[in-house]
């Protein structure tokens, strides 16, 4: 089956459109493009053909980029407004939100500290340099720290959008979402309806763009295969393993949360959460795993009133692996491009990932990849061109994402339940 059906919905009543993505076809196009590129790497192909393939890949990449800012803005407003609404639901909801931010921050810090060390021990293959051919030279410059700090607040939000200044845009729309939640009911409903419609329109456009992803990915992969040879496959395997390792930390952290904060023995937790994990791996969807998570909570003897409140809320607004794995992708590309990630830039990446994760939950993996990692990379001064190919292999790291997210959802529920007791 080449398509991965996904339905996204929000507890606030704002339902996002259902789209189908050619995930398997995109992955196959990546392998085919790389394989053909490697096969003809020594041949003297017509320059016109190479230029045509380059234009196809470049146009597809730009089509992805053009939707990032409006889609992120709309999802941020919807997601943060929903989080504000959840915080008003009572002590259990506030305890849940505190755990959410705690897990997300720990994951982001872990990646910022461990990722450079991991890349020193297991360096990126030299053949991966072929992924950078389409990156303009000026994108590889390390941003000046003082200029970075001075740009946190944009005096002109329209100009900031034109310059793709992601961090000040993220801060602005986060404040905007909180302000909307404090408006009178009719004004709140009007603005929320507008951003709901904007989000759905952008999702339709990006869905169309990703529907032709096999064509764009093939064109880009062919060029990478010609430049990198067979080493391109080794580079992708290295990337998948390194990024998935950061998600593995979140998975292990879930057992610690259940043990320390939920009071559940790790072996007992592992035994009872295994059915939900099996569904997560097979579906790669937290939403589809919700019934299994509720069953696991019952097996762990958690209060039904707690699990039936926390788990749907967790599916709606919580992706435990987002900062850990999304910052890892940005740092991987930064290392590939030779961009030095200083402490302020790492902090910027973590902050953006925290806020963006609220708006990108329950989206298909490919769309979430573009919406979540693009803004993080831009905020950190990292080129985003390699992401156009990395999105084709997201189906593999997404297995770890879903597995860790589902496990952490149950672990956090156990912690909230113990607090209720």
Secondary structure, DSSP 8 states (H G I E B T S, - for coil): ---EEE----TTS-----EEE-HHHHHHHHHHHHHHHHHTTTS---HHHHHHHHHHHHHHHHHHHTTHHHHHHHHHHHHHHHHHHHHTT-HHHHHHHHHHHHHHHHHHHHHHHHHHHHHHHS---GGGGGGGTTS-GGGGS---HHHHHHTSS-S-HHHHHHTT-HHHHHHHHHHHHHHHHTS-HHHHHHHHHHHHHHHHHHHHHHHHHHHTHHHHHHHHHHHHHHHHTTHHHHHHHHHHHHHHHHHHHHHHHHHHHHHHTT---HHHHHHHHHHHHHHHHHH--TTTTHHHHHHHHHHTT--HHHHHHHHHHHHHH--TTHHHHHHHHHHHHHHHHT----HHHHHHHHHHHHHHHHHHTTS-HHHHHHHHHHHHHHHTT---TTHHHHGGGHHHHHHHHHHHHHHHHHHHHHHHHHHH-
